[in-house]
Amino acid sequence: MKKNGDVNISLRVRGSRHNRVFEWAMTLYHDSNQCFVQVSKVYMAGSFSFKGRILPLPEN
C-alpha cells in the first residue's frame, strides 16, 4: 500500500519453459473504483496496459 492509499498487486507466473513467463501488475486507486493494469512478457502477444473500473457483482 502506498502512502496515498493506493494498493499495488503484482503476480509473476512461470511456466515449464523460459518463454512461458508473464508478469501482471494492478494498481487500485484509493477511494475510487478505478484501476490500472499492466501485463508484460505475455507469450506471443508482447506487453499491454489499460485503465478501467471495478464494478460490484449483482446480487442475484
C-alpha distance (Angstrom), angle and dihedral (degrees) to the residues before:
residue distance angle dihedral
M1 . . .
K2 3.79 . .
K3 3.80 124.8 .
N4 3.82 90.9 -103.9
G5 3.83 91.1 55.8
D6 3.81 98.8 -102.9
V7 3.80 114.1 140.9
N8 3.82 122.1 -140.0
I9 3.80 119.7 -157.5
S10 3.79 121.9 -175.3
L11 3.77 134.7 -178.2
R12 3.79 131.7 -174.2
V13 3.79 117.8 -164.6
R14 3.78 120.8 -166.4
G15 3.77 122.3 -168.7
S16 3.78 131.2 -163.5
R17 3.82 92.4 -81.3
H18 3.79 130.8 50.9
N19 3.81 91.7 -116.0
R20 3.82 92.3 54.9
V21 3.80 95.0 77.5
F22 3.78 127.1 112.9
E23 3.77 136.1 169.8
W24 3.78 125.9 -146.5
A25 3.82 125.5 -169.0
M26 3.79 127.7 179.6
T27 3.79 130.3 -175.2
L28 3.80 117.5 -157.2
Y29 3.80 108.9 -158.4
H30 3.81 117.2 -132.8
D31 3.83 116.5 -106.2
S32 3.79 91.7 3.9
N33 3.79 141.6 89.4
Q34 3.82 89.6 -132.8
C35 3.79 125.2 110.8
F36 3.80 139.9 175.6
V37 3.81 120.7 -141.9
Q38 3.80 126.6 -167.0
V39 3.80 122.9 -175.6
S40 3.78 121.5 -174.4
K41 3.78 139.6 179.6
V42 3.81 92.0 25.3
Y43 3.82 109.4 171.5
M44 3.82 111.2 -103.2
A45 3.83 91.9 -11.1
G46 3.81 106.3 71.3
S47 3.79 117.8 -148.8
F48 3.78 133.6 -38.2
S49 3.78 141.0 172.2
F50 3.77 137.2 -167.3
K51 3.80 143.7 174.5
G52 3.76 122.1 -130.1
R53 3.77 148.9 147.7
I54 3.77 128.9 -96.9
L55 3.78 111.4 -138.9
P56 3.81 127.0 -168.4
L57 3.78 118.6 -109.3
P58 3.79 115.4 -106.6
E59 3.78 114.8 -101.3
N60 3.81 100.4 -116.7
